[in-house]
Amino acid sequence: METSELLLDVVRSLAMNSPTTLVCLIGCIFVIVRWRSLRSGALPALCGLGFALLISVASPVVWTVLPRILQGSHMPYYFLIIVQSLCWAIALMLIVLGVILGRSQTPP
């Protein structure tokens, strides 16, 4: 009973986060399809979107499972919030770097 309830909660959390996951997946596919035209911006953009995809799948699972494992302790939650924020910041930095590097230089 406990395991099936936990699995159902994980599936619900993933479903609630599915718009973010879908956007990251579509972004990864778009970058792969347009790899040659994006030039040097493709790799950082793909890394950033892939990392964001990983975060958008792992984060709901961790936030669902962790409270059941660490009942009563609040310290890991603060640590997890900081780590999650840093991961999103790194993913966004890589995406922005990909956009900047992928821009074509217009002559003055």
C-alpha positions as CSV (number, residue, x, y, z in Angstrom):
1,M,0.0,0.0,0.0
2,E,2.8,2.4,1.0
3,T,4.8,1.8,-2.2
4,S,1.8,2.1,-4.6
5,E,0.9,5.4,-2.8
6,L,4.4,6.7,-3.2
7,L,4.5,5.7,-6.8
8,L,1.2,7.5,-7.4
9,D,2.5,10.6,-5.7
10,V,5.6,10.6,-7.9
11,V,3.5,10.2,-11.1
12,R,1.3,13.1,-10.0
13,S,4.4,15.3,-9.3
14,L,5.8,14.4,-12.7
15,A,2.5,15.2,-14.4
16,M,2.3,18.6,-12.7
17,N,5.8,19.3,-13.9
18,S,5.2,18.0,-17.4
19,P,4.9,21.4,-19.1
20,T,8.5,22.3,-18.1
21,T,9.7,18.8,-19.1
22,L,7.9,19.1,-22.5
23,V,9.4,22.5,-23.3
24,C,12.9,21.3,-22.4
25,L,12.5,18.2,-24.5
26,I,11.2,20.2,-27.5
27,G,14.1,22.6,-27.1
28,C,16.6,19.7,-27.1
29,I,15.0,18.3,-30.3
30,F,15.0,21.8,-31.9
31,V,18.7,22.3,-31.1
32,I,19.6,18.9,-32.5
33,V,17.7,19.4,-35.7
34,R,19.3,22.9,-36.3
35,W,22.7,21.9,-35.0
36,R,24.7,23.1,-38.0
37,S,22.9,26.5,-38.4
38,L,23.3,27.3,-34.7
39,R,27.1,26.9,-34.9
40,S,29.0,27.4,-31.7
41,G,25.8,28.1,-29.7
42,A,24.4,24.7,-30.2
43,L,26.5,22.8,-27.6
44,P,25.9,25.2,-24.6
45,A,22.2,25.4,-25.5
46,L,21.8,21.7,-25.7
47,C,23.7,21.2,-22.5
48,G,21.6,23.8,-20.7
49,L,18.3,22.3,-22.1
50,G,19.4,18.8,-21.3
51,F,20.4,19.8,-17.8
52,A,17.0,21.6,-17.4
53,L,15.3,18.4,-18.6
54,L,17.1,16.4,-16.0
55,I,16.2,18.9,-13.3
56,S,12.6,19.0,-14.3
57,V,12.3,15.2,-14.0
58,A,14.5,14.6,-11.0
59,S,13.2,17.5,-8.9
60,P,9.6,16.3,-8.5
61,V,10.8,12.8,-7.7
62,V,13.1,14.1,-5.0
63,W,10.6,16.4,-3.5
64,T,8.0,13.6,-3.3
65,V,10.3,10.9,-1.9
66,L,12.5,13.0,0.4
67,P,9.8,14.0,2.9
68,R,9.0,10.3,3.5
69,I,12.6,9.4,4.0
70,L,13.6,12.3,6.2
71,Q,10.6,12.8,8.4
72,G,11.0,15.5,11.1
73,S,14.2,17.0,9.8
74,H,14.0,20.4,8.1
75,M,17.7,21.0,7.3
76,P,17.9,18.9,4.1
77,Y,15.0,20.9,2.7
78,Y,16.9,24.1,2.8
79,F,19.9,22.4,1.3
80,L,17.8,20.9,-1.5
81,I,16.2,24.3,-2.2
82,I,19.7,25.9,-2.6
83,V,21.0,23.0,-4.8
84,Q,17.9,23.2,-7.0
85,S,18.2,26.9,-7.4
86,L,21.9,26.6,-8.3
87,C,21.1,23.9,-10.9
88,W,18.4,26.0,-12.5
89,A,20.8,29.0,-12.6
90,I,23.5,26.9,-14.3
91,A,20.9,25.6,-16.8
92,L,19.7,29.1,-17.6
93,M,23.3,30.4,-17.9
94,L,24.1,27.7,-20.4
95,I,21.0,28.4,-22.5
96,V,21.7,32.1,-22.5
97,L,25.3,31.4,-23.5
98,G,24.1,29.3,-26.3
99,V,21.8,32.1,-27.5
100,I,24.7,34.6,-27.4
101,L,27.2,32.4,-29.1
102,G,24.7,31.3,-31.7
103,R,23.9,34.9,-32.8
104,S,25.3,35.9,-36.2
105,Q,27.6,39.0,-36.2
106,T,26.1,41.7,-38.3
107,P,28.7,44.0,-39.9
108,P,28.7,47.7,-38.7
